[in-house]
Amino acid sequence: MHGIGDDEPSFDPRSWKRKPVVSEGAAPTARAGGRGALLAAGGVGALAVLAAVGGWFYLRASPGPARPAVPAPAPANGQAGVFRRALTIARVQDVAAALTAEGVAADRAIRIGLLANEKMAGAPGELRASFSFLPGQAGVVDKVELRRADGSGLLIRPNGAAGYVAEALATDLQVRVKVVRGEMDANSFYSSAVAAGVVDSLVSEFAAAFTFDFDFQREIRPGDIFEAAFEQQVDSHGDVVGAERLVYASLQTQTKSRALYLYQPPGDAKPSWFDGNGASVVRGLMRTPVEGARITSSFGPRMHPVLGYTRMHKGTDFAVPVGTAVYASGDGVVDFVGLHGGHGNFIRIRHKADLETAYAHLSSYLPGIVVGAAVRQGQEIGLSGNTGLSSGPHLHYEVIVNGEQVDPMTFQTSNGRTLQGDALAAFRKERDRIDALRAAQNG
């Protein structure tokens, strides 16, 4: 029904996903035999052969390719020159093979591996392994430390002639907050944020926090200032463990500024964003219900690109490729799905008795999107397309109040809740904690 320009669609932060890091030269994972299989195959000799051939275990350095051995803190036995090898192994059954690969004699590696497997009950999942070796004695283990993702694990040490003893390790993780500030460049928010030090996996979360306040495609300009604070879990060696968590986000443009804090009120299933006064950022309707869009036609009179004469344009057109995700801009109930004249494939959602939204020219509907279905704000309901009276792929979006279309970009939706009582007091405590850490790091 409505035309679009020839420009490529804008890049949308919600489409950014962190790519997995694959270690160079990592051997493929395969299933290792259990204790009985090792012993039946000849014990030491069998392990030596398996380790030499390789490929029966997966081993990679953390977080990238294998790092060279680095000096460790002062060893427990007081000897200078002890060095530590930090690795990530796929499972506890691979400890023996990992030690063999580091030059440890196969019989010792087997004893340590069997002890680790016994004490950790063969638990699946990756382990952070730290191997400490005695100075001047290649392959002589001083200690083996194995940590799960939560920091708990096992410490194994020599105990007399060719023997080893293991002790359980409690979680050693500590939480720290890192604060970064940056300035928007001429390319994109993504490049600006990553250059400033924002973890790439958090860039889309940062943008999502401002869904109701900023349009990243049209309102952000070079020179705008942003700040992010995110929590990291670090182990005793200072290595980051697990995913970071964004806890603070601020954005200052030439026309407005906003600072938000992540907080989970009592009784809520998950945390959400609040301003400094404890008011939720959530509004009745999202401003942009489609991935990575740019406006090609606004609300108001215009020359229709297909019909060739001027008439009222009763919505906003967002230029996006066919197949782009379209979201419900607010909570509601679907009251129409299907062909709708020049609108082509069409969805209408009733949010309140006097408020509806509509989505036109779709290529398809998501499963379960039928008349009477309840939808949540931000839920994917369909895919954009070029159906109906349309001169190019785009989403036509309408906001309807008391049966009349209004400008979606200027319509003032209802505000979200504001915290009260004990919840507000707890939020203020968290806000003040984050602000104190920000002040300390920003100087």
N, C-alpha and C positions, 0 to 999 in steps of 0.2 A: 504494500500500500504506500510505502514511503521510500524515497530514494536515499542512497548513501553516496559518499564520495569515493574516490579511488584510493585513498590512503590506506596503508596497512593498519589493522586494529592495534590499539595501544597494548603494551605489555602489562599484564595484570599480576600483581604480587601474589594473589592466591594460587597462581599456577606454578609458583616456584617451589621446588622440592629438593631437598638435599639429596645428592647422589651418593650411593654407597661407595665407600673407599675400598678398593681391591688391592691387596698387597701384591707387589711385583714378585713374581717367582714363587708364589705360594703354592704348595702342593695341594691337590684336590683332596677333599675329605673322603675317607673310606672307613669302613667298620673295622675296628681292631678286635682281636680275640680277647677273651676274658683270661682270668688267672689260670684256669685249668688248661686253656689252649696254649698259653705261653709255656707252662711247665712241661706239658706233653710234647711240645715241639722242640724241647731241648733246652729250655730255660735261657741261660746266658747266650748260648750260640744262636738260638732262634731269634732273640731280640736283636742281636748284632746284625744278623742277616736282614731282618726287617728294617732296621734303622738305616742300614747301608743302601738298601734298595730304594727306600723312601716311598712316598705316595700312599702309605697306609695310615698316615695321620695328617691332619691339617695343622699347620703352624704358621702364624703370621705375627709380625711385630706390631706393637700398638703405639700410635694409632695408624701408622703407615708402614713402609718397608722396614725390615729388621734394622734396629739401631745398633751401633757398635756398643760394646760393653763400656759402661761408664763407672767412674769411681763411686763407691758407696760411702755413706756416712761411716763414722768410726765403728768398726765391728765390735761385736760383744766380747770377742776374745782379746781385743786390744791390739791385734796385729795390724800394722800398716800395710797398705797395698792391696787389701781385699777389694775385688771388683764385683760389680753386680750386673747381671744380665736381665733386662725386663722384657717380657714377651707376653703375648696373648695366645692361649691355646684353646682349641675348640672344645675340649672336654677333659675330665680328670684322667681318663684312660690313656691320654697322650703324654702324660708327664714323663714316663720312662723314655719314650722315643725322643722327646724334646731334650732331655738331659743327655742322651746318647749323641744327639746332633751337636751338643756343646762340648763333646769330648770326654764325658764322664764314662768310666768303664761300664760295660753292659751289665755286669752282675750287680753293681751298686745302683745303677739306674733302675733295674728291675725291682730291687728291694724298696727303693723310695717310691716307685710308681705303684707297687702293690699296697704299700702302707697308705699312700694318699687315696687310692681307690677304696680301701677298706674304711678309712676314717670319714671320707666324704660320701660314703655309701653309693659310689658310682653315679653321683648326681649329674644330670645333663647340664649343658650350658657352658658358655665360655668362662675361662678363668684368667685372671691377671696373675702371671707367674713371675717371681723374682728369684733368680738363682745367684747365690753369693759363693765365690770360689776363693780358696786360700791362696795367698801370694806365693808365686814361684812354684806352685804345684798344680800344673794344668790338669783340669778335670777333677780336682779334689773339692767336693762340695762342703762349704761351711754351713749353709742353711738353704732351705727351699721354702719360699713363702707363696701360698696360693690364696687368691682372694676372689670371691664372687662379686657380682655387680653391686651388692649392698655393702661390700667391704668386709663381710665375715669370711672366715676361711680356716687355713691350717698352716702351722709352722712346723717344719721337719728339720731336725738337727742330728748330727752323728752322736751315737751313744756307745762309746767303747769300740771294740774291734769289729768293724764291718756292720755294726748295728745302728739303728736309727730310732728316734723317738719323736712322736708328734704331739702337738698341743693345739687346742682350738683357739682361733683368733676371733675376737669380737669385732664388730664394725669399726673401721678406722676412719670413716669418711667424715669430713667436715664441710660445712656449707659456707661458701664465700659469695659475695656479691661484687660483680664487676660492672663498672659504669663507663659508658662510652658516649661521646658527643660528636656530632658531625654537622656538616653543612651540605645541603642538597647541591649536587653537580648538575650539569646540563644534560646528562644522559638519562639516568633513571634513579628512582629511590633505591632500587636493589644495589646498583653499583656504588651509590653514595654510602649506604649503610654498611656494606661489606668493607669498603675502604676505611670506614671509621672504626671498624672492629666488631660490628654486630655479627654474631654467628649466623651464617647463611640460612640455617634452618629456622631461625627466629624472625627473619625479615617479613614473611607472610603473616606471622602472628602480630607483629608490630602494626602492619597495615590494617589487619582485621580489627584491631582495637579501636581504630578511628573510623570504622565503617559508617557510623551515624553522624560524624562530625566533619569529615573531609572527603573530598573527591580527589583521589590521587592522580586521576587522569587530567583534571582541569584546574585544580586549586593550588597545586604544589609548584613552586618556581625555584630556579637556582638561587642559592643564598638563604633559603629557609633553613631554620635550625631544628635539629632533632636530638633527642637524648634517649638512651635506653639503659636500663639496669637489669641484669639477669643473674640468677643464682646458678652456681656451679657446685657440684660435689667433687671434692679433691681428696686423694688418699694421702698417706703419710709422706709420700715422695713429691707431692705437689701436682700429680697427674690428675687431669679431669676424668671423672668416671660418670658414665651415663649422660643423659641429655640435659642441656641447660634449660632453665625456665625463666621466661621473661616476666618480671614483676613490676616494672615501671616503664612508661613510655610517655614522651612529651614531644609536641610538635608546635613550632612557632612559625607562622607565615606572616606576610605583610599585612594581613587583615585580621587574624585571630590567633590565639594560642590555646593549647589544651594540654593538661597533664593528667595522666591516668595511673591508677594503682590496681594491681591484681589482688583480689581478696575473695575468700570463700565464706560467706555468712553461715552461721549455724543453721543446719537443716537443708542447705543447698547441696545438690549433687556434685557440683563442680564450681571452681572459682570463676569470677567474672570481673569486669572492669568498672571502677568507680572513680569519680573525680575527687579532688581533695576534700570536699565537703561530705563525701559519702553518698553522693547521688549516682545512680547507675547510668551508664552511657547508653543503655538500650532504649530505643525509641519505638513508637508504634510501628513505623515502616522504615525499611532500609532505603537509602537514597538511590542506590544502583543495584538492581536485582539481577545483574548478569555479569559474567566474567569479562574482565579486560575490555571495557567498552569506551567508545567516544561518542558524544552526542553529534548527530548529523542533522537533526531537525527538532526544534523546540516546540513547545506548546504555543498555539496562536495561529492567525491567518497565514497562509503561504500558498505558493503556486505548487499544485500537486504534480509530482514528477511523471506520473503516468497519465492522468486525466487531462493535464495541460491547462487547468484553470485554477483560480484562487478559491480556496475554501478553508474552513477552520480545521486546523490540525489539533486534535483533542488529546494528544499525549506527547511523549518524548520518544524519539527514535535513537537507539544505540546501535552503532555499526559494529557487528561481530561476525565472524565466519559461521557458516552453517555448522551446527553440531555443538555450539558453545553452551555450557550449562546455564540454565535460567533458574533463579531461586524465588521462592515465595518471599515477598518483602515483609510479611508480617504473619503472625499466627492467625488462623482462620479456617474456614470450611469451603471446599470447592463447590461452587454452585453452577458451573458450566464447563464442559469439556467437549470440543468438537469443532466442526467447520462453522464459521461465522461470517458469511459474506466475503467482503474484500479483506477481512482480517485473516483469512485462511484458517489454519489450525490455531485454536484460541482457547485460553483458560481464563476463567474469572473466579476470584476468591473473595468471599465475604468475610470481613474482619470484625465488623460491628453492624448493628442494624442500619446505620447510615454511611458505612464506609466499605468500599470494595476496591480491588485492584484487578487489572486485566493485562494479559500477555498475548501478543498476536504474532502471526507469521511463523509459528513454530514448525520445526521439521518433525518433531515427535513428542510424545508424552512419556513421563516416567511411569513404570509399573505402579499400580495402586493409586494413581491420580485419576479418580473418578468422582462423579457427582456425589456429594455427601462425605467425602474423605476429609479428615482433619489434617491440616498441615502446620508445621512449625516454621517460625521465622528462620530464613536461611536454608530451608530444606529444598533440595533440587526437585523441580516439578516437571521440567521439560528441556528440550534442546532447541536452540534458535534455528531459524530457517529462512525460507524465501517463498512461503506459500501465500496464496491469496493475491490481492492487487498490490504487488510489490515490485520495485525496480531493481532490487538487490538484496542480499542477505542482511538482515538486521532484526532487532527486537523492537516492536512498538509496545510501549508501556503506558498504561493509564491509571490514574487515581480518580475514583468516582465517589463523590460526596452527595448524598441525598439524590442519587440518580443523575447527577450532572458531573461531567469531567472537569477536573481542575488541573492546574499546572503541577506536575509531580515534583518539579525542582524547587518550588516555593511553598508547597503545602507544608504546614507546620503540624507534625505528628505529636502525639501525646508523649510526655516525658515518662521515664521509667521510675522505679521506686527509689526512695531515699532511706538509708539505714537509720534505725532509731534505737534508743536504749542501750543495752549491753552490746548489741551488734555494732553500733556506731562507736562505742568506746573501744572495742577490740580493733575495729578498723583504724581508728586514729592511732592506736599503739603501733600497728603495722606500718601505717603511713609515716609516722615519726621515725621508726627504725630505718626505713628505706631512705628517707630524707637525710638522716644523719650520715649514713654510708655514702650517699651522693655528695654531701658537703665535704666529707673527709677526702674523697677521691678527686673532687673537682677543685679542691684547694680554696 
